[in-house]
Amino acid sequence: DRDVTGVQTCALPISNTRAWILQERALSPRVLHYGKEQIFWECRSFELSEDGSIHSRGLSGPQRGFGAKLWMLTDSGHNPRTGDARYEDMIRYEWQTLVEAYTKRNLTKPSDKLPAISGLAHRAPAAFRTKYCAGLWESGMRYSLDWVASSPSEPLEDYRAPSWSWAVVDSKVSFTDERSLNEKTPVFAIENVDVELLSEDEYGQIKSASLTVRGHLLSL
């Protein structure tokens, strides 16, 4: 890719389109990009090119394409005490931002939808890490259920995720801004979430999942 000045950047097409590469790039402390014309170095402090045309300090999430504070998801040293609601809300927002970026990308095998992001789920901070439910976290799930697919998706031939999970569709998804939802009176509450795993990996593929909610019904 090139920027508006015509300078080649390290935002290489393959790194922006393949789903597996998202977590590989995010979890790698240092990355070498082999471009058509030169090699690029990327870490959490610098982005450098062989010809010296790029020299950035303190790259933020949007520049790396993952979310402004994604480092909080992967930095084991940054782990406030459990119960910090503002921190948990921030991390949940960043997770949703990550999912939005992830669902823009392509998978060769549809069954890899959850495994291809499981590495990042594994690295979620302990203070935030509650039960993982098919791509959503039990903590604050009421907000995470409010996702929208950008385009219709064909029914899956093989089970991959429940209908309430973003992982059930093969299109880009977006989440409603949680800050606007916080101002509204909750119309339902999560009673229980059950997930049956396909293996011992709690962040990988699943056999089935169910969600029980409690709320008001309106007569039609």
C-alpha positions as CSV (number, residue, x, y, z in Angstrom):
1,D,0.0,0.0,0.0
2,R,1.0,3.6,-0.5
3,D,-0.1,6.8,1.4
4,V,-1.2,10.0,-0.2
5,T,2.4,11.1,-0.8
6,G,3.1,7.9,-2.8
7,V,5.4,6.4,-0.1
8,Q,5.0,2.7,0.4
9,T,3.7,1.8,3.8
10,C,3.7,-1.5,5.8
11,A,-0.1,-1.9,5.6
12,L,0.4,-4.8,3.2
13,P,-2.8,-6.2,1.6
14,I,-2.3,-9.7,2.9
15,S,-1.9,-8.6,6.5
16,N,-5.2,-6.6,6.3
17,T,-7.4,-9.3,4.7
18,R,-6.6,-12.6,6.2
19,A,-8.3,-13.3,9.5
20,W,-5.6,-15.5,11.1
21,I,-3.0,-12.7,10.6
22,L,-4.9,-10.3,12.9
23,Q,-4.0,-12.1,16.1
24,E,-0.6,-13.2,14.8
25,R,0.3,-9.6,14.2
26,A,-1.3,-8.3,17.5
27,L,0.4,-10.9,19.7
28,S,3.9,-10.6,18.1
29,P,6.1,-8.1,20.0
30,R,8.1,-7.5,16.7
31,V,7.1,-8.0,13.1
32,L,9.0,-7.9,9.8
33,H,6.9,-7.1,6.8
34,Y,8.4,-8.1,3.4
35,G,7.0,-5.6,0.9
36,K,7.4,-5.6,-2.8
37,E,10.1,-2.9,-2.7
38,Q,11.6,-3.1,0.9
39,I,11.3,-4.6,4.3
40,F,9.5,-2.9,7.2
41,W,10.0,-3.3,11.0
42,E,7.1,-2.9,13.4
43,C,7.0,-3.1,17.1
44,R,4.9,-1.4,19.8
45,S,7.1,1.7,19.8
46,F,8.4,2.1,16.3
47,E,7.6,1.5,12.6
48,L,10.6,1.7,10.4
49,S,11.4,1.2,6.7
50,E,14.6,0.4,5.0
51,D,14.7,3.7,3.1
52,G,13.9,5.7,6.3
53,S,10.7,7.1,5.0
54,I,8.7,5.9,8.0
55,H,9.8,6.5,11.5
56,S,7.0,6.6,14.0
57,R,7.0,6.6,17.8
58,G,4.3,5.3,20.1
59,L,2.0,3.7,17.5
60,S,-1.6,3.7,18.7
61,G,-4.1,0.9,17.9
62,P,-5.7,2.6,14.9
63,Q,-2.3,2.8,13.2
64,R,-1.8,-0.9,13.7
65,G,-5.5,-1.6,12.9
66,F,-6.6,-3.2,16.1
67,G,-8.2,-0.7,18.4
68,A,-6.9,2.2,20.4
69,K,-6.0,0.3,23.6
70,L,-5.6,-3.3,22.4
71,W,-2.3,-3.5,24.2
72,M,-4.4,-3.8,27.4
73,L,-5.7,-7.1,26.0
74,T,-2.2,-8.5,25.5
75,D,0.0,-6.8,28.1
76,S,0.2,-9.2,31.1
77,G,1.8,-6.4,33.2
78,H,-1.3,-4.2,32.8
79,N,-3.9,-5.8,35.0
80,P,-5.9,-3.7,37.5
81,R,-7.7,-5.4,40.3
82,T,-10.9,-7.2,39.6
83,G,-14.0,-5.1,40.1
84,D,-12.8,-2.0,38.3
85,A,-16.0,-1.4,36.3
86,R,-14.6,1.4,34.2
87,Y,-11.6,-0.8,33.2
88,E,-13.8,-3.7,32.4
89,D,-16.1,-1.5,30.2
90,M,-13.0,-0.2,28.4
91,I,-11.7,-3.6,27.7
92,R,-15.1,-4.9,26.5
93,Y,-15.3,-1.9,24.1
94,E,-11.8,-2.7,22.8
95,W,-12.7,-6.4,22.4
96,Q,-15.8,-5.3,20.3
97,T,-13.5,-3.1,18.2
98,L,-11.2,-6.0,17.7
99,V,-14.1,-8.2,16.6
100,E,-15.3,-5.6,14.1
101,A,-11.8,-5.5,12.6
102,Y,-11.6,-9.3,12.6
103,T,-14.9,-9.9,10.8
104,K,-13.8,-7.7,7.9
105,R,-11.3,-10.4,7.1
106,N,-11.4,-13.6,5.2
107,L,-11.2,-17.2,6.3
108,T,-10.5,-20.2,4.0
109,K,-12.2,-22.6,6.5
110,P,-15.5,-21.3,8.0
111,S,-14.9,-23.6,11.0
112,D,-11.9,-21.4,12.0
113,K,-14.1,-18.5,12.9
114,L,-13.5,-18.9,16.7
115,P,-10.1,-20.6,16.7
116,A,-8.6,-17.8,14.6
117,I,-9.3,-15.3,17.3
118,S,-8.8,-17.6,20.3
119,G,-5.2,-16.5,20.9
120,L,-6.3,-13.0,21.8
121,A,-9.1,-14.4,24.0
122,H,-6.5,-16.4,25.9
123,R,-4.6,-13.2,26.5
124,A,-7.5,-11.1,27.9
125,P,-6.6,-9.7,31.3
126,A,-7.6,-11.8,34.3
127,A,-9.5,-8.9,35.8
128,F,-11.7,-8.9,32.8
129,R,-11.7,-12.6,31.8
130,T,-15.1,-14.1,32.7
131,K,-16.7,-17.0,31.0
132,Y,-16.1,-17.0,27.3
133,C,-19.2,-17.7,25.3
134,A,-18.7,-18.2,21.6
135,G,-16.8,-15.0,21.0
136,L,-18.6,-13.0,23.7
137,W,-17.7,-12.5,27.4
138,E,-20.3,-13.3,30.1
139,S,-19.4,-10.1,31.9
140,G,-21.5,-7.4,30.2
141,M,-23.0,-9.8,27.7
142,R,-26.2,-7.8,27.6
143,Y,-24.3,-5.1,25.7
144,S,-22.3,-7.5,23.5
145,L,-25.5,-9.1,22.1
146,D,-26.3,-5.8,20.4
147,W,-24.4,-6.5,17.2
148,V,-25.5,-6.1,13.6
149,A,-24.3,-7.9,10.4
150,S,-23.5,-5.7,7.5
151,S,-24.9,-8.1,4.9
152,P,-27.1,-11.3,4.9
153,S,-25.2,-14.5,5.5
154,E,-26.0,-17.9,4.1
155,P,-27.1,-20.6,6.6
156,L,-24.2,-22.6,7.9
157,E,-23.9,-26.2,6.7
158,D,-22.1,-27.2,10.0
159,Y,-22.8,-25.8,13.4
160,R,-20.2,-23.1,14.4
161,A,-21.9,-20.8,16.9
162,P,-25.3,-19.9,18.3
163,S,-27.6,-17.4,16.6
164,W,-26.9,-14.8,19.3
165,S,-23.1,-14.8,18.6
166,W,-21.4,-12.7,15.9
167,A,-19.4,-15.8,15.0
168,V,-22.5,-17.3,13.3
169,V,-22.3,-14.9,10.3
170,D,-19.7,-14.6,7.6
171,S,-20.0,-10.8,7.2
172,K,-18.6,-7.8,8.9
173,V,-20.4,-7.0,12.2
174,S,-20.7,-3.8,14.2
175,F,-21.7,-3.2,17.8
176,T,-23.9,-0.5,19.2
177,D,-22.0,2.1,21.3
178,E,-22.3,0.8,24.8
179,R,-22.2,4.3,26.2
180,S,-25.6,5.1,24.6
181,L,-27.0,1.8,26.0
182,N,-25.9,2.6,29.6
183,E,-28.3,5.5,29.7
184,K,-31.3,3.3,29.0
185,T,-33.2,1.1,31.4
186,P,-32.3,-2.5,30.8
187,V,-35.1,-4.4,29.1
188,F,-33.8,-7.8,29.9
189,A,-31.2,-9.6,32.1
190,I,-29.0,-12.6,31.4
191,E,-30.0,-15.5,33.6
192,N,-27.6,-18.2,32.4
193,V,-25.2,-19.1,29.6
194,D,-24.2,-22.6,28.7
195,V,-21.5,-23.6,26.3
196,E,-20.6,-27.1,25.3
197,L,-17.0,-27.2,23.9
198,L,-15.7,-29.3,21.1
199,S,-12.3,-29.8,22.8
200,E,-10.6,-28.8,26.0
201,D,-9.9,-25.3,24.6
202,E,-12.5,-23.1,26.2
203,Y,-11.7,-20.4,23.5
204,G,-12.0,-22.7,20.5
205,Q,-14.7,-24.5,18.6
206,I,-18.0,-25.4,20.3
207,K,-20.6,-28.1,20.0
208,S,-23.6,-26.0,21.2
209,A,-24.6,-23.0,23.3
210,S,-27.7,-21.7,24.9
211,L,-28.7,-18.4,26.5
212,T,-31.4,-17.8,29.0
213,V,-32.8,-14.3,29.5
214,R,-35.4,-12.7,31.7
215,G,-37.4,-9.7,30.6
216,H,-40.9,-8.2,29.9
217,L,-43.1,-9.4,27.1
218,L,-45.5,-7.3,25.1
219,S,-48.8,-8.5,23.7
220,L,-49.3,-8.1,20.0
